[in-house]
């Protein structure tokens, strides 16, 4: 059965453009606001939604996303509430793909089988679990695939041709290429290097390749969209949300609009890209 993720990338390939993949943190700054933000994303131009699962030790995240996770945890966000956000979103949108992104620990604590059953029932289409390497596929990746949930793997600038087949094995939906070494939201990727890396990955797989880490605005999104199948933006959206909060870190009347306006701007960049390496 074709997943929502596969359908969306196939449709965009026909349109001849890259996908805009947005990342926000579940429960940031509270459950109700994060659901409202999520509901606004497709209309603003998001093609695929990544929803972060807050965790106390987010080793791959930069300061912005770490702060978002802390705000969410402080507000009482937990896995049951994250899955409830997905369910609520699905009640009004049955087509936009949803990927849960984060770390293995909260899933392990929830219970892998129960998590996969509940996530699938809620309407989750894929998982990105940054701290589970291919050598541990039996932990979550294989059970997820059996449950009909795409398992999306990360490739990085240090993933060489010898390592790449292991990374791509059992990967489905799309490949997430981390455009820079280090943590999220700090450096800016070099489009020419990114395009070369995407082309190299595509020599090993037919899956779409989405590029994230370091995409900050419409211009950087446009540059990446010229060679990649998808552009992932996260820290820029988290920063827009954070700036909209009041002095106590609470949502304001402008919080949802702050995020959706940023998405709309970046979406214009993605849609205006000249596809130099359309696949």
C-alpha positions as CSV (number, residue, x, y, z in Angstrom):
1,X,0.0,0.0,0.0
2,X,1.4,3.4,-1.0
3,X,1.9,5.7,2.0
4,X,0.9,9.4,2.1
5,X,4.6,10.3,2.0
6,X,5.2,8.3,-1.2
7,X,2.0,9.8,-2.8
8,X,3.0,13.3,-1.9
9,X,6.5,13.0,-3.3
10,X,5.2,11.3,-6.5
11,X,2.7,14.1,-7.0
12,X,5.4,16.8,-6.6
13,X,7.7,15.0,-9.0
14,X,4.9,15.3,-11.6
15,X,4.6,19.0,-10.8
16,X,8.4,19.3,-11.2
17,X,9.1,20.9,-7.8
18,X,10.6,20.0,-4.5
19,X,8.6,19.4,-1.3
20,X,8.7,21.8,1.6
21,X,9.0,19.7,4.8
22,X,8.4,21.7,8.0
23,X,9.5,20.8,11.5
24,X,7.8,22.0,14.6
25,X,7.9,20.7,18.2
26,X,4.9,18.9,19.6
27,X,3.6,20.9,22.6
28,X,5.6,24.0,22.0
29,X,4.8,26.3,23.8
30,X,1.7,24.2,24.7
31,X,-0.4,21.4,23.2
32,X,-3.2,23.6,22.0
33,X,-1.0,26.1,20.3
34,X,1.2,23.5,18.6
35,X,-1.9,21.9,17.2
36,X,-3.1,25.3,15.8
37,X,0.3,25.8,14.3
38,X,0.3,22.4,12.7
39,X,-3.2,22.9,11.2
40,X,-2.0,26.2,9.6
41,X,1.1,24.6,8.0
42,X,-0.5,23.0,4.8
43,X,-2.3,26.2,3.9
44,X,0.9,28.2,4.3
45,X,2.7,25.8,1.9
46,X,4.0,22.8,3.9
47,X,3.9,19.6,1.8
48,X,5.1,17.2,4.6
49,X,5.0,17.8,8.3
50,X,7.6,16.7,10.7
51,X,6.5,16.8,14.3
52,X,9.2,16.7,17.0
53,X,8.8,14.4,20.0
54,X,10.2,16.3,23.0
55,X,13.1,14.7,24.8
56,X,15.3,15.7,27.7
57,X,18.6,15.0,26.0
58,X,18.4,16.0,22.3
59,X,22.0,15.6,21.3
60,X,21.6,16.4,17.6
61,X,19.6,19.6,18.1
62,X,20.8,23.1,18.2
63,X,19.8,25.8,20.8
64,X,16.5,26.7,19.1
65,X,15.1,23.2,18.9
66,X,16.5,22.3,22.4
67,X,14.6,25.3,23.8
68,X,11.4,24.3,22.0
69,X,11.7,20.8,23.5
70,X,12.2,22.3,27.0
71,X,9.2,24.6,26.6
72,X,7.1,21.6,25.6
73,X,8.2,19.4,28.4
74,X,7.7,22.2,30.9
75,X,4.2,22.6,29.7
76,X,3.6,18.9,30.3
77,X,4.0,17.4,26.8
78,X,4.3,13.7,26.6
79,X,3.9,11.0,24.0
80,X,0.2,10.4,24.6
81,X,-0.4,14.2,24.0
82,X,1.8,14.1,20.9
83,X,-0.2,11.3,19.3
84,X,-3.4,13.1,20.3
85,X,-2.2,16.2,18.3
86,X,-1.8,13.9,15.3
87,X,-5.3,12.5,15.8
88,X,-6.8,16.0,16.0
89,X,-4.9,17.1,12.9
90,X,-6.1,14.1,11.0
91,X,-9.7,14.8,11.8
92,X,-9.5,17.7,9.4
93,X,-6.7,16.7,7.0
94,X,-6.3,13.1,5.7
95,X,-3.8,13.8,3.0
96,X,-0.8,15.7,4.4
97,X,2.0,13.3,5.4
98,X,3.1,13.4,9.1
99,X,6.5,12.2,10.3
100,X,7.4,12.0,13.9
101,X,11.0,13.0,14.6
102,X,13.1,12.6,17.6
103,X,15.0,10.0,19.8
104,X,14.4,6.4,20.6
105,X,14.1,6.7,24.4
106,X,10.5,8.1,24.6
107,X,9.4,5.4,22.1
108,X,11.2,2.7,24.1
109,X,9.6,3.8,27.3
110,X,6.1,4.0,25.7
111,X,6.7,0.4,24.4
112,X,7.6,-0.2,20.7
113,X,4.6,-2.3,19.8
114,X,2.1,-0.1,21.6
115,X,3.7,3.0,20.1
116,X,3.5,1.7,16.5
117,X,-0.1,0.6,17.0
118,X,-1.1,3.9,18.5
119,X,0.9,6.0,16.0
120,X,-0.5,4.2,13.0
121,X,-4.0,4.6,14.4
122,X,-3.5,8.3,15.0
123,X,-2.4,8.9,11.4
124,X,1.4,8.9,11.6
125,X,3.0,8.0,8.3
126,X,6.7,7.9,9.1
127,X,9.4,8.1,11.7
128,X,12.8,9.7,11.9
129,X,14.8,8.4,14.9
130,X,18.1,10.1,14.9
131,X,19.9,7.9,17.4
132,X,19.1,4.4,16.0
133,X,21.8,3.3,13.5
134,X,21.1,0.6,10.8
135,X,22.8,-2.0,13.1
136,X,19.8,-1.7,15.4
137,X,17.1,-2.1,12.8
138,X,15.4,-4.9,14.7
139,X,14.7,-2.4,17.6
140,X,12.2,-0.2,15.7
141,X,12.9,0.0,12.0
142,X,11.8,-3.5,11.0
143,X,8.7,-3.4,13.3
144,X,7.8,0.0,11.9
145,X,7.9,-1.2,8.3
146,X,5.8,-4.3,9.2
147,X,3.3,-1.9,10.8
148,X,3.1,0.1,7.6
149,X,5.0,3.1,8.9
150,X,7.9,4.6,6.8
151,X,11.3,4.6,8.5
152,X,13.3,7.5,7.2
153,X,17.0,7.5,7.7
154,X,19.5,10.3,8.0
155,X,22.6,10.5,5.7
156,X,25.3,13.1,6.4
157,X,28.4,14.6,4.7
158,X,30.4,11.9,6.4
159,X,28.3,9.0,5.1
160,X,30.6,7.7,2.4
161,X,29.8,5.3,-0.5
162,X,30.9,2.3,1.7
163,X,28.5,3.2,4.5
164,X,25.6,4.5,2.3
165,X,24.1,1.1,1.4
166,X,23.7,0.2,5.1
167,X,22.0,3.5,5.7
168,X,19.7,3.1,2.8
169,X,18.8,-0.5,3.6
170,X,15.2,-0.7,5.0
171,X,14.8,3.1,4.5
172,X,11.5,4.1,3.0
173,X,9.5,7.2,2.2
174,X,12.5,9.5,1.6
175,X,16.1,9.9,2.7
176,X,16.9,12.9,4.9
177,X,20.2,14.4,4.0
178,X,21.8,16.4,6.8
179,X,23.6,19.1,4.8
180,X,26.1,20.1,7.5
181,X,28.1,18.4,10.2
182,X,27.1,19.3,13.7
183,X,23.9,20.4,15.3
184,X,20.8,21.9,13.8
185,X,20.3,25.6,13.0
186,X,23.9,26.8,13.2
187,X,25.8,26.7,9.9
188,X,24.5,27.5,6.4
189,X,24.9,24.7,3.8
190,X,26.8,25.2,0.5
191,X,24.2,24.5,-2.3
192,X,26.8,23.2,-4.8
193,X,28.1,20.7,-2.2
194,X,24.6,19.7,-1.3
195,X,23.6,19.2,-4.9
196,X,26.6,16.9,-5.5
197,X,25.8,15.0,-2.3
198,X,22.2,14.5,-3.4
199,X,23.3,13.3,-6.8
200,X,25.7,10.8,-5.1
201,X,22.9,9.5,-2.8
202,X,20.6,9.1,-5.8
203,X,23.1,6.8,-7.5
204,X,22.3,4.4,-4.7
205,X,18.6,4.8,-4.3
206,X,15.4,5.7,-6.1
207,X,14.0,7.3,-3.0
208,X,13.4,11.1,-2.9
209,X,16.1,13.0,-1.0
210,X,15.1,15.8,1.3
211,X,17.8,18.2,2.6
212,X,17.7,19.8,6.1
213,X,19.8,21.5,8.7
214,X,20.7,25.2,8.0
215,X,17.8,26.2,5.7
216,X,16.9,29.6,7.2
217,X,15.0,31.6,4.6
218,X,13.4,31.7,1.1
219,X,16.8,32.2,-0.6
220,X,18.5,29.3,1.0
221,X,15.4,27.1,0.5
222,X,15.4,28.1,-3.2
223,X,19.0,27.1,-3.7
224,X,18.5,23.7,-2.1
225,X,15.3,23.1,-3.9
226,X,17.1,23.4,-7.3
227,X,18.8,20.0,-6.7
228,X,16.9,18.2,-3.9
229,X,13.5,16.5,-3.9
230,X,12.6,18.2,-0.6
231,X,13.7,21.1,1.6
232,X,13.4,20.7,5.4
233,X,13.1,23.8,7.6
234,X,12.9,23.7,11.3
235,X,15.0,26.1,13.4
236,X,13.7,29.1,11.4
237,X,10.1,28.2,12.3
238,X,11.0,27.5,15.9
239,X,12.8,30.9,16.1
240,X,9.7,32.6,14.6
241,X,7.5,31.0,17.2
242,X,9.9,31.8,20.1
243,X,10.0,35.5,19.1
244,X,6.2,35.6,19.2
245,X,5.9,34.4,22.8
246,X,5.3,36.8,25.7
247,X,7.9,37.4,28.5
248,X,6.7,34.3,30.3
249,X,7.1,32.1,27.3
250,X,3.4,31.8,26.6
251,X,1.7,31.9,23.3
252,X,0.3,35.2,22.0
253,X,-2.4,36.2,19.5
254,X,0.4,36.4,16.9
255,X,2.1,33.0,17.5
256,X,0.4,30.9,14.8
257,X,0.7,33.7,12.2
258,X,4.4,34.2,13.0
259,X,5.1,30.5,12.0
260,X,2.7,30.4,9.1
261,X,4.0,33.6,7.6
262,X,7.6,32.2,7.8
263,X,6.4,29.0,6.1
264,X,4.7,31.0,3.4
265,X,7.8,33.0,2.7
266,X,10.0,29.9,2.5
267,X,7.4,28.1,0.4
268,X,7.7,30.8,-2.2
269,X,11.4,30.2,-2.3
270,X,10.9,26.5,-2.8
271,X,8.4,27.0,-5.6
272,X,10.5,29.5,-7.4
273,X,13.5,27.2,-7.7
274,X,14.7,26.2,-11.1
275,X,15.1,22.5,-11.0
276,X,18.6,21.8,-12.2
277,X,18.5,18.2,-11.2
278,X,14.8,17.2,-11.3
279,X,14.5,13.5,-11.0
